[in-house]
């Protein structure tokens, strides 16, 4: 998932690794709590055609509806979601991407 944000560069310094580690945490929060994804509900073949039905929702909402987690964990997830701001997360991600780019360029320019 991070590759979509960082491209195909080779990041191999401790500074770059620290930035990538922080970046991954923020990207995961944004995608799991705010970005809806498609999930295949069913697939049926009718003659020569395949009909598919999808559900679109965030992983956070799917987890709350799943019934596989207890109330304490649900409350913890809801509290995390309430503490997050999509715009602030996006801003931090952009800042880290710029910082990563500077660290990468510094490696080659000295």
FIDREN-38947 format. One record per residue: chain; residue in three letters; residue number from 1; x, y negated, z of N, C-alpha, C, O in turn. Coordinates in steps of 0.05 Angstrom, whole numbers. Last residue first. Layout:
atom mol=A | type=ala | seq=NUM | nX=X | nY=Y | nZ=Z | caX=X | caY=Y | caZ=Z | cX=X | cY=Y | cZ=Z | oX=X | oY=Y | oZ=Z
...
END
This chain:
atom mol=A | type=unk | seq=110 | nX=486 | nY=-292 | nZ=-20 | caX=505 | caY=-296 | caZ=2 | cX=498 | cY=-316 | cZ=20 | oX=512 | oY=-321 | oZ=40
atom mol=A | type=unk | seq=109 | nX=456 | nY=-272 | nZ=-60 | caX=469 | caY=-298 | caZ=-65 | cX=489 | cY=-306 | cZ=-42 | oX=506 | oY=-323 | oZ=-46
atom mol=A | type=unk | seq=108 | nX=436 | nY=-224 | nZ=-44 | caX=451 | caY=-225 | caZ=-69 | cX=465 | cY=-251 | cZ=-74 | oX=484 | oY=-252 | oZ=-90
atom mol=A | type=unk | seq=107 | nX=410 | nY=-235 | nZ=4 | caX=427 | caY=-211 | caZ=2 | cX=445 | cY=-212 | cZ=-22 | oX=468 | oY=-203 | oZ=-22
atom mol=A | type=unk | seq=106 | nX=377 | nY=-276 | nZ=-8 | caX=400 | caY=-282 | caZ=8 | cX=421 | cY=-259 | cZ=6 | oX=445 | oY=-263 | oZ=7
atom mol=A | type=unk | seq=105 | nX=334 | nY=-249 | nZ=-32 | caX=352 | caY=-266 | caZ=-49 | cX=378 | cY=-272 | cZ=-34 | oX=399 | oY=-274 | oZ=-47
atom mol=A | type=unk | seq=104 | nX=312 | nY=-223 | nZ=13 | caX=322 | caY=-208 | caZ=-10 | cX=341 | cY=-224 | cZ=-27 | oX=363 | oY=-214 | oZ=-34
atom mol=A | type=unk | seq=103 | nX=298 | nY=-267 | nZ=45 | caX=317 | caY=-247 | caZ=55 | cX=329 | cY=-231 | cZ=32 | oX=353 | oY=-225 | oZ=32
atom mol=A | type=unk | seq=102 | nX=259 | nY=-291 | nZ=11 | caX=284 | caY=-305 | caZ=18 | cX=305 | cY=-286 | cZ=28 | oX=329 | oY=-289 | oZ=21
atom mol=A | type=unk | seq=101 | nX=221 | nY=-249 | nZ=11 | caX=233 | caY=-258 | caZ=-14 | cX=259 | cY=-273 | cZ=-9 | oX=279 | oY=-269 | oZ=-23
atom mol=A | type=unk | seq=100 | nX=206 | nY=-250 | nZ=65 | caX=219 | caY=-226 | caZ=53 | cX=233 | cY=-233 | cZ=27 | oX=255 | oY=-223 | oZ=22
atom mol=A | type=unk | seq=99 | nX=182 | nY=-300 | nZ=68 | caX=206 | caY=-295 | caZ=84 | cX=221 | cY=-270 | cZ=73 | oX=246 | oY=-270 | oZ=73
atom mol=A | type=unk | seq=98 | nX=139 | nY=-291 | nZ=34 | caX=159 | caY=-312 | caZ=27 | cX=185 | cY=-307 | cZ=42 | oX=207 | oY=-310 | oZ=31
atom mol=A | type=unk | seq=97 | nX=113 | nY=-252 | nZ=64 | caX=122 | caY=-246 | caZ=37 | cX=143 | cY=-266 | cZ=28 | oX=162 | oY=-258 | oZ=14
atom mol=A | type=unk | seq=96 | nX=101 | nY=-281 | nZ=110 | caX=120 | caY=-259 | caZ=112 | cX=130 | cY=-251 | cZ=84 | oX=153 | oY=-244 | oZ=81
atom mol=A | type=unk | seq=95 | nX=63 | nY=-317 | nZ=89 | caX=88 | caY=-327 | caZ=101 | cX=109 | cY=-305 | cZ=102 | oX=132 | oY=-310 | oZ=96
atom mol=A | type=unk | seq=94 | nX=22 | nY=-281 | nZ=74 | caX=36 | caY=-297 | caZ=54 | cX=62 | cY=-308 | cZ=64 | oX=82 | oY=-308 | oZ=50
atom mol=A | type=unk | seq=93 | nX=8 | nY=-262 | nZ=125 | caX=18 | caY=-243 | caZ=104 | cX=34 | cY=-259 | cZ=83 | oX=55 | oY=-250 | oZ=75
atom mol=A | type=unk | seq=92 | nX=-12 | nY=-308 | nZ=148 | caX=12 | caY=-295 | caZ=159 | cX=24 | cY=-276 | cZ=139 | oX=49 | oY=-274 | oZ=138
atom mol=A | type=unk | seq=91 | nX=-57 | nY=-316 | nZ=115 | caX=-36 | caY=-336 | caZ=116 | cX=-10 | cY=-324 | cZ=127 | oX=11 | oY=-330 | oZ=116
atom mol=A | type=unk | seq=90 | nX=-87 | nY=-271 | nZ=127 | caX=-78 | caY=-275 | caZ=100 | cX=-55 | cY=-295 | cZ=99 | oX=-36 | oY=-292 | oZ=84
atom mol=A | type=unk | seq=89 | nX=-98 | nY=-280 | nZ=181 | caX=-83 | caY=-257 | caZ=173 | cX=-71 | cY=-261 | cZ=145 | oX=-48 | oY=-254 | oZ=141
atom mol=A | type=unk | seq=88 | nX=-129 | nY=-327 | nZ=176 | caX=-104 | caY=-328 | caZ=190 | cX=-86 | cY=-304 | cZ=183 | oX=-62 | oY=-307 | oZ=180
atom mol=A | type=unk | seq=87 | nX=-174 | nY=-307 | nZ=148 | caX=-157 | caY=-328 | caZ=136 | cX=-130 | cY=-330 | cZ=150 | oX=-110 | oY=-333 | oZ=136
atom mol=A | type=unk | seq=86 | nX=-194 | nY=-269 | nZ=185 | caX=-185 | caY=-261 | caZ=158 | cX=-166 | cY=-282 | cZ=146 | oX=-146 | oY=-275 | oZ=134
atom mol=A | type=unk | seq=85 | nX=-178 | nY=-259 | nZ=250 | caX=-188 | caY=-279 | caZ=232 | cX=-177 | cY=-273 | cZ=204 | oX=-152 | oY=-273 | oZ=201
atom mol=A | type=unk | seq=84 | nX=-193 | nY=-218 | nZ=307 | caX=-180 | caY=-222 | caZ=281 | cX=-194 | cY=-244 | cZ=265 | oX=-218 | oY=-247 | oZ=266
atom mol=A | type=unk | seq=83 | nX=-222 | nY=-206 | nZ=351 | caX=-198 | caY=-222 | caZ=355 | cX=-185 | cY=-230 | cZ=329 | oX=-166 | oY=-246 | oZ=329
atom mol=A | type=unk | seq=82 | nX=-261 | nY=-172 | nZ=334 | caX=-269 | caY=-199 | caZ=342 | cX=-245 | cY=-217 | cZ=345 | oX=-248 | oY=-241 | oZ=342
atom mol=A | type=unk | seq=81 | nX=-231 | nY=-125 | nZ=325 | caX=-243 | caY=-139 | caZ=302 | cX=-251 | cY=-168 | cZ=310 | oX=-247 | oY=-186 | oZ=294
atom mol=A | type=unk | seq=80 | nX=-218 | nY=-112 | nZ=378 | caX=-197 | caY=-118 | caZ=359 | cX=-208 | cY=-135 | cZ=336 | oX=-197 | oY=-155 | oZ=328
atom mol=A | type=unk | seq=79 | nX=-270 | nY=-100 | nZ=396 | caX=-255 | caY=-122 | caZ=408 | cX=-232 | cY=-131 | cZ=390 | oX=-226 | oY=-155 | oZ=387
atom mol=A | type=unk | seq=78 | nX=-281 | nY=-56 | nZ=365 | caX=-298 | caY=-80 | caZ=362 | cX=-283 | cY=-104 | cZ=373 | oX=-284 | oY=-126 | oZ=362
atom mol=A | type=unk | seq=77 | nX=-244 | nY=-20 | nZ=385 | caX=-243 | caY=-28 | caZ=357 | cX=-258 | cY=-53 | cZ=352 | oX=-249 | oY=-71 | oZ=337
atom mol=A | type=unk | seq=76 | nX=-262 | nY=-16 | nZ=438 | caX=-235 | caY=-25 | caZ=433 | cX=-233 | cY=-35 | cZ=404 | oX=-221 | oY=-56 | oZ=399
atom mol=A | type=unk | seq=75 | nX=-313 | nY=6 | nZ=429 | caX=-311 | caY=-20 | caZ=442 | cX=-283 | cY=-32 | cZ=436 | oX=-281 | oY=-56 | oZ=430
atom mol=A | type=unk | seq=74 | nX=-297 | nY=56 | nZ=409 | caX=-314 | caY=37 | caZ=393 | cX=-311 | cY=9 | cZ=403 | oX=-307 | oY=-10 | oZ=388
atom mol=A | type=unk | seq=73 | nX=-272 | nY=78 | nZ=453 | caX=-256 | caY=72 | caZ=429 | cX=-271 | cY=53 | cZ=411 | oX=-259 | oY=35 | oZ=399
atom mol=A | type=unk | seq=72 | nX=-317 | nY=83 | nZ=487 | caX=-294 | caY=67 | caZ=495 | cX=-276 | cY=59 | cZ=471 | oX=-268 | oY=36 | oZ=469
atom mol=A | type=unk | seq=71 | nX=-350 | nY=118 | nZ=459 | caX=-359 | caY=90 | caZ=463 | cX=-335 | cY=72 | cZ=471 | oX=-334 | oY=49 | oZ=463
atom mol=A | type=unk | seq=70 | nX=-312 | nY=161 | nZ=414 | caX=-329 | caY=155 | caZ=438 | cX=-333 | cY=125 | cZ=441 | oX=-321 | oY=109 | oZ=427
atom mol=A | type=unk | seq=69 | nX=-322 | nY=182 | nZ=346 | caX=-306 | caY=169 | caZ=367 | cX=-324 | cY=162 | cZ=390 | oX=-348 | oY=157 | oZ=387
atom mol=A | type=unk | seq=68 | nX=-355 | nY=203 | nZ=309 | caX=-333 | caY=220 | caZ=318 | cX=-316 | cY=207 | cZ=339 | oX=-298 | oY=220 | oZ=350
atom mol=A | type=unk | seq=67 | nX=-393 | nY=171 | nZ=286 | caX=-401 | caY=188 | caZ=308 | cX=-380 | cY=206 | cZ=319 | oX=-385 | oY=223 | oZ=336
atom mol=A | type=unk | seq=66 | nX=-388 | nY=136 | nZ=242 | caX=-381 | caY=164 | caZ=239 | cX=-392 | cY=182 | cZ=261 | oX=-398 | oY=205 | oZ=257
atom mol=A | type=unk | seq=65 | nX=-395 | nY=82 | nZ=247 | caX=-418 | caY=98 | caZ=240 | cX=-413 | cY=128 | cZ=242 | oX=-432 | oY=144 | oZ=242
atom mol=A | type=unk | seq=64 | nX=-343 | nY=65 | nZ=257 | caX=-364 | caY=60 | caZ=277 | cX=-388 | cY=77 | cZ=272 | oX=-401 | oY=87 | oZ=291
atom mol=A | type=unk | seq=63 | nX=-318 | nY=80 | nZ=208 | caX=-310 | caY=92 | caZ=233 | cX=-331 | cY=89 | cZ=255 | oX=-337 | oY=107 | oZ=270
atom mol=A | type=unk | seq=62 | nX=-343 | nY=45 | nZ=172 | caX=-346 | caY=74 | caZ=169 | cX=-340 | cY=88 | cZ=195 | oX=-353 | oY=107 | oZ=203
atom mol=A | type=unk | seq=61 | nX=-324 | nY=-4 | nZ=191 | caX=-353 | caY=2 | caZ=193 | cX=-358 | cY=32 | cZ=190 | oX=-375 | oY=43 | oZ=204
atom mol=A | type=unk | seq=60 | nX=-268 | nY=3 | nZ=178 | caX=-277 | caY=-4 | caZ=205 | cX=-307 | cY=4 | cZ=209 | oX=-314 | oY=17 | oZ=228
atom mol=A | type=unk | seq=59 | nX=-267 | nY=8 | nZ=122 | caX=-261 | caY=31 | caZ=139 | cX=-269 | cY=27 | cZ=168 | oX=-277 | oY=47 | oZ=182
atom mol=A | type=unk | seq=58 | nX=-325 | nY=-24 | nZ=93 | caX=-298 | caY=-25 | caZ=104 | cX=-292 | cY=0 | cZ=121 | oX=-311 | oY=13 | oZ=131
atom mol=A | type=unk | seq=57 | nX=-359 | nY=1 | nZ=34 | caX=-359 | caY=-10 | caZ=61 | cX=-330 | cY=-11 | cZ=71 | oX=-312 | oY=0 | oZ=58
atom mol=A | type=unk | seq=56 | nX=-399 | nY=32 | nZ=-12 | caX=-379 | caY=11 | caZ=-9 | cX=-381 | cY=-1 | cZ=19 | oX=-402 | oY=-10 | oZ=27
atom mol=A | type=unk | seq=55 | nX=-406 | nY=95 | nZ=-40 | caX=-414 | caY=78 | caZ=-18 | cX=-391 | cY=57 | cZ=-16 | oX=-368 | oY=64 | oZ=-17
atom mol=A | type=unk | seq=54 | nX=-429 | nY=124 | nZ=-102 | caX=-409 | caY=113 | caZ=-84 | cX=-421 | cY=97 | cZ=-62 | oX=-443 | oY=86 | oZ=-64
atom mol=A | type=unk | seq=53 | nX=-442 | nY=178 | nZ=-143 | caX=-454 | caY=158 | caZ=-125 | cX=-433 | cY=150 | cZ=-105 | oX=-420 | oY=167 | oZ=-93
atom mol=A | type=unk | seq=52 | nX=-439 | nY=200 | nZ=-210 | caX=-426 | caY=196 | caZ=-184 | cX=-441 | cY=174 | cZ=-169 | oX=-452 | oY=155 | oZ=-180
atom mol=A | type=unk | seq=51 | nX=-449 | nY=248 | nZ=-259 | caX=-461 | caY=225 | caZ=-245 | cX=-448 | cY=223 | cZ=-217 | oX=-448 | oY=243 | oZ=-203
atom mol=A | type=unk | seq=50 | nX=-423 | nY=269 | nZ=-319 | caX=-420 | caY=271 | caZ=-290 | cX=-431 | cY=245 | cZ=-278 | oX=-423 | oY=223 | oZ=-285
atom mol=A | type=unk | seq=49 | nX=-451 | nY=304 | nZ=-375 | caX=-444 | caY=279 | caZ=-361 | cX=-443 | cY=283 | cZ=-331 | oX=-458 | oY=298 | oZ=-319
atom mol=A | type=unk | seq=48 | nX=-470 | nY=347 | nZ=-401 | caX=-442 | caY=340 | caZ=-406 | cX=-434 | cY=315 | cZ=-391 | oX=-411 | oY=305 | oZ=-396
atom mol=A | type=unk | seq=47 | nX=-513 | nY=365 | nZ=-351 | caX=-506 | caY=370 | caZ=-378 | cX=-476 | cY=365 | cZ=-382 | oX=-459 | oY=376 | oZ=-368
atom mol=A | type=unk | seq=46 | nX=-493 | nY=334 | nZ=-298 | caX=-519 | caY=338 | caZ=-312 | cX=-512 | cY=341 | cZ=-341 | oX=-507 | oY=321 | oZ=-355
atom mol=A | type=unk | seq=45 | nX=-459 | nY=341 | nZ=-239 | caX=-457 | caY=344 | caZ=-268 | cX=-485 | cY=350 | cZ=-279 | oX=-499 | oY=369 | oZ=-270
atom mol=A | type=unk | seq=44 | nX=-447 | nY=297 | nZ=-187 | caX=-464 | caY=317 | caZ=-198 | cX=-461 | cY=318 | cZ=-228 | oX=-461 | oY=297 | oZ=-241
atom mol=A | type=unk | seq=43 | nX=-421 | nY=277 | nZ=-126 | caX=-415 | caY=279 | caZ=-155 | cX=-432 | cY=302 | cZ=-165 | oX=-432 | oY=324 | oZ=-154
atom mol=A | type=unk | seq=42 | nX=-426 | nY=231 | nZ=-71 | caX=-431 | caY=256 | caZ=-84 | cX=-425 | cY=254 | cZ=-114 | oX=-425 | oY=232 | oZ=-125
atom mol=A | type=unk | seq=41 | nX=-394 | nY=190 | nZ=-50 | caX=-414 | caY=203 | caZ=-33 | cX=-421 | cY=230 | cZ=-45 | oX=-422 | oY=250 | oZ=-31
atom mol=A | type=unk | seq=40 | nX=-332 | nY=161 | nZ=-50 | caX=-349 | caY=179 | caZ=-65 | cX=-368 | cY=193 | cZ=-46 | oX=-359 | oY=208 | oZ=-28
atom mol=A | type=unk | seq=39 | nX=-323 | nY=96 | nZ=-31 | caX=-320 | caY=124 | caZ=-22 | cX=-341 | cY=140 | cZ=-38 | oX=-365 | oY=134 | oZ=-38
atom mol=A | type=unk | seq=38 | nX=-289 | nY=36 | nZ=-39 | caX=-309 | caY=54 | caZ=-49 | cX=-303 | cY=82 | cZ=-39 | oX=-279 | oY=91 | oZ=-38
atom mol=A | type=unk | seq=37 | nX=-280 | nY=-14 | nZ=12 | caX=-269 | caY=6 | caZ=-7 | cX=-293 | cY=23 | cZ=-16 | oX=-313 | oY=25 | oZ=-3
atom mol=A | type=unk | seq=36 | nX=-270 | nY=-81 | nZ=36 | caX=-287 | caY=-58 | caZ=30 | cX=-274 | cY=-40 | cZ=10 | oX=-260 | oY=-49 | oZ=-8
atom mol=A | type=unk | seq=35 | nX=-229 | nY=-109 | nZ=83 | caX=-230 | caY=-103 | caZ=54 | cX=-248 | cY=-78 | cZ=50 | oX=-240 | oY=-56 | oZ=58
atom mol=A | type=unk | seq=34 | nX=-228 | nY=-114 | nZ=140 | caX=-241 | caY=-133 | caZ=123 | cX=-246 | cY=-125 | cZ=94 | oX=-265 | oY=-135 | oZ=82
atom mol=A | type=unk | seq=33 | nX=-202 | nY=-73 | nZ=169 | caX=-223 | caY=-88 | caZ=182 | cX=-239 | cY=-106 | cZ=163 | oX=-262 | oY=-113 | oZ=169
atom mol=A | type=unk | seq=32 | nX=-163 | nY=-50 | nZ=137 | caX=-181 | caY=-33 | caZ=152 | cX=-205 | cY=-48 | cZ=164 | oX=-226 | oY=-36 | oZ=167
atom mol=A | type=unk | seq=31 | nX=-136 | nY=-95 | nZ=113 | caX=-150 | caY=-75 | caZ=97 | cX=-169 | cY=-58 | cZ=113 | oX=-191 | oY=-53 | oZ=103
atom mol=A | type=unk | seq=30 | nX=-115 | nY=-123 | nZ=158 | caX=-133 | caY=-136 | caZ=139 | cX=-149 | cY=-116 | cZ=123 | oX=-173 | oY=-119 | oZ=119
atom mol=A | type=unk | seq=29 | nX=-84 | nY=-83 | nZ=184 | caX=-107 | caY=-95 | caZ=198 | cX=-126 | cY=-108 | cZ=178 | oX=-150 | oY=-104 | oZ=180
atom mol=A | type=unk | seq=28 | nX=-47 | nY=-73 | nZ=143 | caX=-65 | caY=-51 | caZ=152 | cX=-89 | cY=-63 | cZ=167 | oX=-111 | oY=-54 | oZ=162
atom mol=A | type=unk | seq=27 | nX=-21 | nY=-122 | nZ=141 | caX=-35 | caY=-112 | caZ=117 | cX=-55 | cY=-90 | cZ=125 | oX=-78 | oY=-90 | oZ=116
atom mol=A | type=unk | seq=26 | nX=3 | nY=-123 | nZ=191 | caX=-17 | caY=-143 | caZ=184 | cX=-34 | cY=-134 | cZ=160 | oX=-58 | oY=-138 | oZ=159
atom mol=A | type=unk | seq=25 | nX=38 | nY=-79 | nZ=189 | caX=18 | caY=-80 | caZ=210 | cX=-5 | cY=-100 | cZ=202 | oX=-28 | oY=-94 | oZ=205
atom mol=A | type=unk | seq=24 | nX=71 | nY=-93 | nZ=145 | caX=54 | caY=-70 | caZ=144 | cX=31 | cY=-70 | cZ=164 | oX=9 | oY=-62 | oZ=159
atom mol=A | type=unk | seq=23 | nX=98 | nY=-138 | nZ=166 | caX=80 | caY=-141 | caZ=144 | cX=61 | cY=-118 | cZ=142 | oX=37 | oY=-122 | oZ=137
atom mol=A | type=unk | seq=22 | nX=131 | nY=-114 | nZ=204 | caX=110 | caY=-133 | caZ=213 | cX=89 | cY=-136 | cZ=191 | oX=65 | oY=-138 | oZ=197
atom mol=A | type=unk | seq=21 | nX=163 | nY=-83 | nZ=169 | caX=148 | caY=-71 | caZ=191 | cX=125 | cY=-88 | cZ=201 | oX=103 | oY=-79 | oZ=205
atom mol=A | type=unk | seq=20 | nX=186 | nY=-122 | nZ=136 | caX=167 | caY=-102 | caZ=125 | cX=151 | cY=-89 | cZ=146 | oX=127 | oY=-83 | oZ=142
atom mol=A | type=unk | seq=19 | nX=219 | nY=-148 | nZ=173 | caX=197 | caY=-163 | caZ=160 | cX=176 | cY=-143 | cZ=149 | oX=152 | oY=-147 | oZ=152
atom mol=A | type=unk | seq=18 | nX=254 | nY=-106 | nZ=185 | caX=238 | caY=-119 | caZ=207 | cX=214 | cY=-134 | cZ=195 | oX=192 | oY=-133 | oZ=206
atom mol=A | type=unk | seq=17 | nX=277 | nY=-97 | nZ=135 | caX=262 | caY=-76 | caZ=148 | cX=244 | cY=-87 | cZ=169 | oX=221 | oY=-79 | oZ=172
atom mol=A | type=unk | seq=16 | nX=305 | nY=-145 | nZ=127 | caX=283 | caY=-138 | caZ=109 | cX=265 | cY=-117 | cZ=122 | oX=240 | oY=-118 | oZ=120
atom mol=A | type=unk | seq=15 | nX=343 | nY=-139 | nZ=168 | caX=325 | caY=-162 | caZ=167 | cX=300 | cY=-156 | cZ=150 | oX=278 | oY=-162 | oZ=158
atom mol=A | type=unk | seq=14 | nX=371 | nY=-92 | nZ=153 | caX=355 | caY=-93 | caZ=178 | cX=335 | cY=-116 | cZ=179 | oX=313 | oY=-113 | oZ=189
atom mol=A | type=unk | seq=13 | nX=363 | nY=-78 | nZ=82 | caX=377 | caY=-91 | caZ=105 | cX=359 | cY=-90 | cZ=130 | oX=335 | oY=-88 | oZ=128
atom mol=A | type=unk | seq=12 | nX=336 | nY=-59 | nZ=38 | caX=353 | caY=-41 | caZ=53 | cX=368 | cY=-53 | cZ=76 | oX=386 | oY=-41 | oZ=88
atom mol=A | type=unk | seq=11 | nX=292 | nY=-57 | nZ=-13 | caX=296 | caY=-70 | caZ=13 | cX=312 | cY=-51 | cZ=31 | oX=302 | oY=-30 | oZ=38
atom mol=A | type=unk | seq=10 | nX=289 | nY=-63 | nZ=-79 | caX=301 | caY=-46 | caZ=-59 | cX=307 | cY=-62 | cZ=-34 | oX=325 | oY=-79 | oZ=-34
atom mol=A | type=unk | seq=9 | nX=225 | nY=-77 | nZ=-111 | caX=252 | caY=-84 | caZ=-102 | cX=262 | cY=-64 | cZ=-81 | oX=247 | oY=-49 | oZ=-69
atom mol=A | type=unk | seq=8 | nX=175 | nY=-73 | nZ=-133 | caX=193 | caY=-50 | caZ=-134 | cX=221 | cY=-57 | cZ=-126 | oX=240 | oY=-43 | oZ=-134
atom mol=A | type=unk | seq=7 | nX=125 | nY=-106 | nZ=-92 | caX=138 | caY=-99 | caZ=-117 | cX=157 | cY=-76 | cZ=-114 | oX=155 | oY=-60 | oZ=-95
atom mol=A | type=unk | seq=6 | nX=96 | nY=-123 | nZ=-47 | caX=125 | caY=-128 | caZ=-48 | cX=138 | cY=-121 | cZ=-74 | oX=161 | oY=-130 | oZ=-79
atom mol=A | type=unk | seq=5 | nX=42 | nY=-109 | nZ=-52 | caX=50 | caY=-136 | caZ=-42 | cX=79 | cY=-143 | cZ=-48 | oX=85 | oY=-166 | oZ=-53
atom mol=A | type=unk | seq=4 | nX=43 | nY=-58 | nZ=-68 | caX=26 | caY=-77 | caZ=-83 | cX=34 | cY=-105 | cZ=-76 | oX=33 | oY=-123 | oZ=-93
atom mol=A | type=unk | seq=3 | nX=73 | nY=-34 | nZ=-28 | caX=85 | caY=-38 | caZ=-54 | cX=69 | cY=-58 | cZ=-71 | oX=81 | oY=-73 | oZ=-87
atom mol=A | type=unk | seq=2 | nX=39 | nY=-25 | nZ=14 | caX=56 | caY=-48 | caZ=16 | cX=68 | cY=-55 | cZ=-12 | oX=73 | oY=-78 | oZ=-18
atom mol=A | type=unk | seq=1 | nX=16 | nY=24 | nZ=0 | caX=0 | caY=0 | caZ=0 | cX=17 | cY=-25 | cZ=0 | oX=10 | oY=-45 | oZ=-13
END
